[in-house]
Every structure is written in C-alpha cells, then in structure tokens.
Amino acid sequence: MPFMNTTISARAMPAASHFVLHNDKWVSDEIGPPDVTRIDGFLVIGNQGYTVFALSFWLVSGPTDQAEEWTLLDDTTRASIKASYENAGISLIVSAFGSTDVPTTDGYDPTILANSLPDYVLEYDLDGVDVDYGDIYAMDAENGSAEIWLTTFTIALRARLPIVIRWTGQGGNKRAFHIES
C-alpha cells in the first residue's frame, strides 16, 4: 500500500486530469482564495475546467500571501469557502516554496519541513500540497543535492499527505520534475 494517511485519503486529488490555477495576486476586496464563481469554468479544456486551486505560498518561514490570509479567516468562513470549492469540484491546496525559497541551497532539513507542511494543511483543512520547488541554484549545481533533498522531502511528505509535486524549469532550464500520487 502506498504511503498515505487514510484519514485524509477522501480529500486526495481527483483521479482525472488536473487543471491547476495557481494565483499569487493580491486583490484588495478579498481575503483568501477568490470566490469560486470567479474561477469555476474560467478555463475549459474539452469539458473540464479547473480542478485545483493553489493558495500561494507556504514558505520555510510559514504561510504568506494567500496561505496566510487563509489562516486569518474564522473557521466558519473557511468551511463555507471550502464547501463552495468542493461543490464546484475544485480541490483547495497550498503551494509551497515557489521562487522565493531555496531550501536546499539555504540548508533546510527536508524531513523537518516535510513534517511541518502537513501540520498547516491538516490544521486549515486543505486538500493537499503543490510543491513548487524552484531552487535553481541547487538544480544548476548538478551535484545531486536538489534531487536528494527533493526525494527525502517527498518521502517524508507522502508519509502524511496524498500529494502532487510539480517543479517546472523556467527560462532555459531543461530539468523538470512531475510526481503524482
């Protein structure tokens, strides 16, 4: 059996194709993710619209931007927003790291971070994690440090959460990771 906490497996990512909306834009009249009516059906490929919305970002220092705004909402408001996303068939996840954090280069322990991130996801009732690993310095070192760090992180994270991990090279970088559970 794969590493999965069965108490949250019902919240795992849908088995079909994933169309992820990743937004880090601050909107003055909003706290947390946009109203689901603003994104439901926004992008339609065939008969499929967005299936995942990623709050940005959970950093090594903790939640920031939309991920921090999510923590500022009271439980009732969060539950209402979450229900509206579920009713629209959209999973609500948090995106970790982004281009802001370089956890391998900065020497962060992948196991400690992989055990901290699920605490946030579970406490705030999210459906999972998008790991936006953009430590270009570690990747460009080509010494295996990025791959070892990300593998260790993934194993520890999967022990607690069903996840989707994506890293896509930007610009001329040719390396990319895409791992789904």
C-alpha positions as CSV (number, residue, x, y, z in Angstrom):
1,M,0.0,0.0,0.0
2,P,1.4,3.5,-0.8
3,F,2.3,5.9,1.9
4,M,-1.0,7.6,2.7
5,N,-2.8,8.7,5.8
6,T,-6.2,7.0,5.2
7,T,-8.0,9.6,7.4
8,I,-7.5,12.2,4.7
9,S,-7.5,9.9,1.6
10,A,-11.0,11.1,0.8
11,R,-9.6,14.5,0.2
12,A,-7.0,13.2,-2.2
13,M,-6.6,14.7,-5.6
14,P,-9.1,13.6,-8.3
15,A,-8.0,10.7,-10.5
16,A,-8.7,12.5,-13.7
17,S,-6.5,15.2,-15.3
18,H,-5.6,18.1,-13.1
19,F,-6.0,21.7,-14.2
20,V,-4.4,23.8,-11.6
21,L,-4.9,27.5,-11.1
22,H,-2.0,29.0,-9.2
23,N,-2.6,32.6,-8.2
24,D,-0.5,34.9,-6.1
25,K,-2.2,38.2,-7.0
26,W,-3.4,40.2,-4.0
27,V,-6.9,41.5,-4.5
28,S,-7.9,44.4,-2.3
29,D,-11.5,43.3,-1.7
30,E,-10.6,39.6,-1.0
31,I,-9.1,37.7,1.9
32,G,-8.2,34.1,1.0
33,P,-9.0,32.5,-2.4
34,P,-11.3,34.2,-4.9
35,D,-15.0,33.3,-4.8
36,V,-15.3,30.0,-6.7
37,T,-17.7,31.6,-9.2
38,R,-14.8,33.7,-10.4
39,I,-12.8,30.6,-11.4
40,D,-15.3,27.8,-12.0
41,G,-15.4,27.3,-15.7
42,F,-12.8,30.0,-16.3
43,L,-10.6,27.6,-18.3
44,V,-12.3,24.8,-20.1
45,I,-10.4,22.2,-21.9
46,G,-12.8,19.8,-23.5
47,N,-15.5,19.6,-20.8
48,Q,-13.0,20.0,-18.0
49,G,-12.4,23.3,-16.1
50,Y,-10.0,23.9,-13.2
51,T,-9.9,21.1,-10.7
52,V,-7.4,22.5,-8.3
53,F,-6.8,26.0,-6.8
54,A,-3.4,26.5,-5.1
55,L,-3.1,29.1,-2.3
56,S,0.3,30.8,-2.5
57,F,2.6,30.3,-0.6
58,W,3.8,28.2,2.3
59,L,7.4,29.1,2.8
60,V,10.1,27.7,5.1
61,S,9.1,30.5,7.5
62,G,5.4,29.5,7.3
63,P,2.4,30.7,5.4
64,T,2.4,34.0,3.5
65,D,0.2,35.8,1.0
66,Q,-3.0,33.8,0.3
67,A,-1.8,30.9,2.5
68,E,-1.5,33.4,5.4
69,E,-4.8,35.1,4.5
70,W,-6.5,31.6,4.8
71,T,-5.3,31.4,8.4
72,L,-6.8,34.8,9.2
73,L,-10.3,33.6,8.3
74,D,-12.5,32.2,11.1
75,D,-13.4,28.5,11.0
76,T,-17.0,29.2,9.7
77,T,-15.8,31.3,6.8
78,R,-13.1,28.8,5.9
79,A,-15.6,26.0,6.0
80,S,-18.0,27.9,3.8
81,I,-15.3,28.7,1.2
82,K,-14.1,25.1,1.3
83,A,-17.6,23.8,0.7
84,S,-18.1,26.1,-2.3
85,Y,-14.9,24.8,-3.9
86,E,-15.9,21.2,-3.1
87,N,-19.3,21.7,-4.6
88,A,-17.7,23.1,-7.8
89,G,-15.4,20.0,-7.9
90,I,-12.3,22.1,-7.2
91,S,-9.7,20.9,-4.7
92,L,-8.2,23.6,-2.5
93,I,-4.4,23.1,-1.8
94,V,-1.4,25.2,-0.7
95,S,1.6,25.8,-2.9
96,A,4.9,25.5,-1.1
97,F,8.2,27.4,-1.7
98,G,7.9,29.0,-5.1
99,S,10.8,31.0,-6.4
100,T,11.1,32.8,-3.0
101,D,12.6,29.8,-1.1
102,V,15.7,27.9,-2.0
103,P,15.5,25.3,0.8
104,T,18.3,23.1,-0.5
105,T,20.8,25.9,-1.1
106,D,19.9,27.5,2.3
107,G,20.5,24.2,4.1
108,Y,17.0,23.5,5.4
109,D,16.4,19.9,6.6
110,P,13.9,18.3,4.1
111,T,12.4,16.0,6.8
112,I,11.7,18.8,9.2
113,L,10.0,20.9,6.5
114,A,8.1,17.9,5.2
115,N,6.7,17.3,8.7
116,S,5.8,21.0,9.2
117,L,3.9,21.5,6.0
118,P,1.2,18.8,6.7
119,D,0.6,20.4,10.1
120,Y,-0.6,23.5,8.2
121,V,-2.6,21.5,5.6
122,L,-4.4,19.5,8.3
123,E,-5.0,22.4,10.7
124,Y,-6.6,24.5,8.0
125,D,-8.5,21.7,6.2
126,L,-6.8,21.9,2.8
127,D,-6.8,19.0,0.3
128,G,-3.1,18.7,-0.3
129,V,0.1,20.4,-1.5
130,D,1.7,21.6,-4.7
131,V,5.4,21.6,-4.1
132,D,6.7,24.4,-6.3
133,Y,10.4,23.6,-5.9
134,G,12.3,26.3,-7.6
135,D,15.8,26.0,-6.0
136,I,17.5,26.8,-9.3
137,Y,20.9,27.1,-7.5
138,A,20.7,23.6,-6.3
139,M,19.4,22.3,-9.6
140,D,22.1,24.1,-11.6
141,A,24.8,22.7,-9.3
142,E,24.3,19.4,-10.9
143,N,25.7,17.6,-7.9
144,G,22.6,15.7,-6.9
145,S,21.8,17.9,-3.9
146,A,18.5,19.0,-5.3
147,E,17.4,15.5,-6.3
148,I,18.4,14.1,-2.9
149,W,16.7,16.9,-1.0
150,L,13.5,16.6,-3.0
151,T,13.4,12.8,-2.8
152,T,13.9,13.0,1.0
153,F,11.3,15.7,1.3
154,T,8.8,13.7,-0.9
155,I,9.1,10.5,1.1
156,A,8.6,12.3,4.4
157,L,5.7,14.4,3.0
158,R,3.9,11.4,1.4
159,A,4.0,9.6,4.7
160,R,1.5,12.2,5.9
161,L,-0.4,13.5,2.9
162,P,-1.6,12.5,-0.5
163,I,0.2,15.0,-2.7
164,V,1.0,16.3,-6.2
165,I,4.6,17.5,-6.7
166,R,5.5,19.7,-9.6
167,W,8.6,21.6,-10.5
168,T,9.0,23.1,-13.9
169,G,12.1,24.7,-15.1
170,Q,11.8,28.3,-16.1
171,G,13.6,30.0,-19.0
172,G,16.3,27.9,-20.5
173,N,16.4,25.4,-17.6
174,K,15.7,22.0,-19.1
175,R,15.2,19.9,-15.9
176,A,11.7,19.3,-14.6
177,F,10.0,17.1,-12.0
178,H,6.4,15.9,-12.0
179,I,5.4,13.3,-9.5
180,E,1.8,12.4,-8.7
181,S,0.4,10.1,-6.1
